[in-house]
Amino acid sequence: MHIRIIGAPIDLGADRRGVDIGASAIRYAGLSDHLSQLGHIVHDVGNLAIPQPESQAISNPRLKYLEPIVKASEELAHLVTGALKENEFPLVLGGDHSIALGSISGVAAVHRRPGVIWIDAHGDFNTEETSPSGNIHGMVLAALAGLGDSRLTHIGGWSPKLNKDTIVIVGARSLDPGEKDLLRARHIHVFTMSDIDRRGMPDVMRQAIAIASQEGSSPVHLSLDLDALDPREAPGVGTPIPGGLTYREAHLAMEMIADSGKLISMDVVEVNSILDRENITAQLAVEFILSALGKKIF
């Protein structure tokens, strides 16, 4: 596989600083070398130029840093589309989860309405009306489904990017009240940690892959937020929530996605090196990327 690594050190979608270092931390953990050892050909194009929050004004507290996030999303979408058209697998390193607005928009420009597996403690399905914080990293999945401010929904000039029937959230355990209403009203598939506890990760992931890929007929984008992991496993994340995935549950999810043969793109987000210990969370990110891209135990 030809893999194009794109860094998107966006630190504008959330209140807590530090995720802008995440892409560098993942690279420092040996990502390119490990991918090459798997037999992949790696093309790292570096990072998008992202302004720092201190240099930007907040024009609307319900949509914080909207203008620079939209600009970065348009640029990222262009890069992802270019990678796919050149038959490279786009691997986007965040940054906060607002990067998915650009990465998935770029994928959808080539593969109309791809399936999405969104592995995250949060739903990121707010709009400016339901968000308690105004942080855009909690709105991007809704925007990709066509909900919210038109400047977010119409990245690339069209909306929606996703079919609501092929969106699957896995590992959710922190959902806002208004967000729950939107998820239920749009019939979004949500597998909470309670579902994983009761049914087990193998059963949940089999169903998630079937839904996102439309039983194998559609390509799938994977959006992996490291806060899906329990904070005891991954301490260096922007919004840690207790009770998350174990190390092996996360690996199994990646391995099953790889085995499906439907994965065409991936983003990895919310590694916060300021809060991390000895770069352990970035190292986990590398391990999960490798599992998603074909590494096996035996």
C-alpha positions in Angstrom: 0.0 0.0 0.0 1.1 3.6 -0.7 0.4 5.7 2.3 0.4 9.5 2.4 0.8 10.9 5.9 -0.8 14.3 6.3 -0.3 16.3 9.5 -3.2 18.5 10.6 -2.1 20.1 14.0 -5.4 21.9 14.5 -5.7 23.2 18.1 -8.8 25.4 17.4 -11.7 23.0 17.9 -11.4 22.5 21.6 -10.7 24.5 24.8 -7.8 22.5 26.1 -4.5 23.2 24.4 -1.8 20.6 23.5 -3.3 18.5 20.7 -1.4 20.6 18.1 1.7 18.6 19.1 0.0 15.3 18.5 1.0 14.8 14.9 4.7 15.3 15.8 4.4 13.0 18.8 3.0 10.2 16.6 5.7 10.7 14.1 8.3 10.7 16.9 6.9 7.3 18.0 8.3 5.8 14.8 5.2 5.8 12.6 6.9 5.9 9.2 9.5 3.3 10.1 7.0 0.9 11.4 4.7 1.3 8.4 7.7 0.7 6.1 8.6 -2.5 8.1 5.1 -3.8 7.3 5.9 -3.4 3.6 4.0 -0.1 2.9 5.5 2.7 0.9 5.3 5.9 3.0 5.0 9.5 1.7 4.9 12.0 4.5 3.9 15.5 3.2 4.4 17.3 6.5 1.9 19.5 8.3 -0.8 22.0 7.2 0.0 25.5 8.4 -2.5 26.1 11.2 -2.8 29.4 13.1 -2.5 29.4 16.8 -5.6 30.2 18.9 -3.8 33.2 20.5 -3.6 34.8 17.1 -7.3 34.4 16.2 -10.4 36.2 17.4 -13.5 34.4 18.4 -16.3 36.1 16.4 -19.0 33.8 17.6 -18.8 32.0 21.0 -21.3 29.4 19.7 -18.9 28.5 16.9 -15.4 29.1 18.2 -12.7 29.8 15.6 -15.1 29.0 12.8 -13.3 30.8 10.1 -9.8 29.3 10.5 -11.3 25.8 11.0 -13.2 26.1 7.8 -10.1 27.3 5.9 -8.0 24.5 7.3 -10.7 22.0 6.5 -10.9 23.1 2.9 -7.1 22.8 2.6 -7.1 19.3 4.2 -9.9 18.1 2.0 -8.0 19.1 -1.1 -4.9 17.2 0.1 -6.9 14.0 1.0 -8.7 14.1 -2.4 -5.3 14.5 -4.1 -3.9 11.5 -2.2 -6.8 9.2 -3.2 -6.7 10.3 -6.8 -3.0 9.4 -6.9 -3.9 5.9 -5.4 -2.4 6.7 -2.0 -4.1 5.9 1.3 -4.6 9.2 3.3 -3.5 8.9 6.9 -4.3 12.1 8.7 -2.7 12.9 12.0 -4.4 15.4 14.4 -4.9 17.7 16.0 -8.3 17.8 17.6 -11.3 16.0 16.0 -12.3 19.0 13.9 -9.8 17.7 11.4 -12.3 15.0 10.4 -14.4 17.7 8.7 -11.6 18.1 6.2 -10.4 14.5 6.0 -13.9 13.0 5.4 -14.9 15.8 3.0 -11.8 15.0 1.0 -12.7 11.3 0.9 -16.4 12.0 0.0 -15.3 14.1 -3.0 -13.9 10.9 -4.5 -16.1 8.2 -2.9 -19.5 9.8 -2.6 -21.0 9.2 0.9 -18.5 6.7 2.3 -19.2 4.7 5.4 -17.7 6.0 8.6 -16.6 4.2 11.8 -16.2 6.8 14.4 -14.4 5.4 17.4 -14.8 8.0 20.2 -15.9 8.5 23.8 -18.1 11.3 22.3 -20.6 11.5 19.6 -19.4 14.8 18.1 -23.0 15.2 16.8 -23.8 18.7 18.3 -24.7 21.8 16.4 -24.3 25.4 17.6 -27.8 25.1 19.1 -27.1 22.0 21.2 -23.4 22.4 22.1 -22.8 23.4 25.7 -19.3 24.8 24.8 -19.3 26.1 21.3 -16.3 23.9 20.5 -16.4 22.8 16.9 -14.6 19.5 17.5 -17.9 18.3 19.0 -19.9 19.3 15.9 -18.0 17.8 13.0 -19.9 14.5 12.6 -23.2 16.3 12.6 -21.9 18.8 10.0 -20.7 15.9 7.8 -24.2 14.5 8.0 -25.6 17.9 6.9 -26.6 19.4 10.2 -25.5 22.8 11.6 -24.0 26.0 10.2 -23.8 26.0 6.4 -20.1 27.0 6.5 -19.4 23.7 8.2 -21.8 21.5 6.3 -20.7 22.9 2.9 -16.9 22.3 2.9 -16.1 21.8 -0.7 -19.4 23.4 -1.7 -21.8 20.6 -1.1 -23.7 18.7 1.6 -24.2 16.2 3.1 -21.0 14.3 2.9 -22.3 11.2 4.7 -25.3 9.0 4.5 -26.8 8.8 8.0 -27.4 5.1 7.6 -23.7 4.3 7.2 -22.4 6.3 10.2 -21.4 4.2 13.2 -20.2 5.5 16.5 -18.3 3.0 18.7 -17.3 3.4 22.3 -19.5 6.4 23.2 -19.9 7.2 26.9 -20.2 11.0 27.1 -23.1 12.5 25.1 -24.7 15.9 25.6 -28.5 16.0 26.1 -29.3 17.8 22.8 -26.8 15.7 21.0 -28.6 12.5 22.1 -31.8 14.0 20.7 -30.2 14.6 17.3 -28.6 11.2 17.2 -32.0 9.5 18.0 -33.9 11.8 15.5 -31.5 10.9 12.7 -31.3 7.2 13.7 -27.5 7.2 13.9 -26.0 3.9 14.9 -24.4 4.3 18.3 -22.6 1.5 20.1 -22.0 2.7 23.7 -19.6 1.2 26.2 -22.6 -0.5 27.7 -23.2 -2.3 24.4 -19.6 -3.4 24.3 -19.8 -4.6 27.9 -22.9 -6.6 27.2 -22.2 -7.9 23.7 -18.4 -7.9 23.5 -16.2 -6.1 21.0 -16.2 -8.8 18.3 -20.0 -8.7 17.9 -20.1 -4.9 18.0 -17.4 -4.5 15.4 -18.9 -7.1 13.1 -22.1 -5.1 13.1 -20.4 -1.8 12.9 -18.4 -2.9 9.8 -21.5 -4.3 8.1 -23.4 -1.1 8.7 -20.6 1.3 7.6 -19.7 -0.8 4.5 -23.3 -1.6 3.6 -22.6 -5.3 3.9 -19.3 -4.9 2.0 -20.4 -2.8 -0.9 -19.0 0.6 0.2 -15.6 1.9 1.3 -15.0 2.9 4.9 -13.2 5.8 6.6 -12.0 5.2 10.1 -11.9 8.1 12.5 -10.0 7.1 15.7 -10.1 9.4 18.7 -7.7 8.3 21.3 -10.1 9.3 24.1 -12.1 6.2 23.2 -9.5 4.4 25.2 -9.7 4.3 29.0 -7.5 7.1 30.4 -5.5 4.4 32.3 -4.5 3.1 28.9 -4.2 6.5 27.1 -3.6 9.3 29.5 -2.5 11.9 26.9 -5.9 13.0 25.4 -7.7 16.3 25.5 -11.0 15.1 27.0 -10.4 11.9 29.1 -13.5 10.0 30.2 -13.3 7.0 32.5 -14.6 3.6 31.5 -13.3 3.4 28.0 -11.9 0.7 25.7 -9.1 -1.5 26.9 -5.9 -1.9 24.9 -6.9 -5.3 23.5 -10.5 -4.1 22.6 -9.0 -1.3 20.6 -6.5 -3.5 18.8 -9.3 -6.0 18.0 -11.4 -3.3 16.5 -8.5 -2.2 14.3 -7.7 -5.8 13.3 -11.3 -6.5 12.3 -11.5 -3.3 10.2 -8.2 -4.3 8.5 -9.6 -7.8 7.8 -12.8 -6.3 6.2 -10.7 -5.0 3.3 -12.9 -1.9 3.1 -10.7 0.7 4.7 -9.7 3.5 2.3 -8.7 6.3 4.7 -8.1 7.1 8.3 -7.6 9.9 10.7 -6.2 9.7 14.3 -6.9 12.6 16.7 -6.7 14.1 20.1 -3.3 13.0 21.2 -2.3 15.6 23.8 1.4 15.4 24.5 1.2 18.0 27.3 -1.0 15.6 29.3 0.8 12.4 28.2 3.4 10.3 30.1 6.6 9.4 28.2 4.7 9.6 24.8 2.7 6.5 25.7 -0.5 7.7 24.0 1.3 8.5 20.8 2.9 5.1 20.9 -0.5 3.6 21.2 -1.7 5.6 18.3 1.1 4.1 16.2 0.2 0.6 17.3 -3.5 1.0 16.4 -2.6 2.5 13.0 -0.4 -0.5 12.3 -3.2 -2.9 13.3 -5.7 -1.1 11.1 -3.2 -1.3 8.2 -2.5 -5.0 8.4 -0.2 -5.8 11.3 -1.1 -9.1 12.9 0.1 -10.9 16.0 0.9 -14.1 14.0 
